[in-house]
């Protein structure tokens, strides 16, 4: 569930599809990944979610 201010863009790099997630339009360091990493994230989503929800 993306924050309302998050910006999600689809792009291509060297012929490969990419997804870019920015916190703001001016985000200098967006989170970006291709299909293989997207599949890895989806496969491990529950563990990533647990990690994100852990107390610091």
Buried (B, 14 or more C-beta within 10 A) or exposed (E): EEEEEBEEEEEEEEEEEBBBBBBEEEEEEBEBBBEEEEEEEEEEEEEEEEEEEEEE
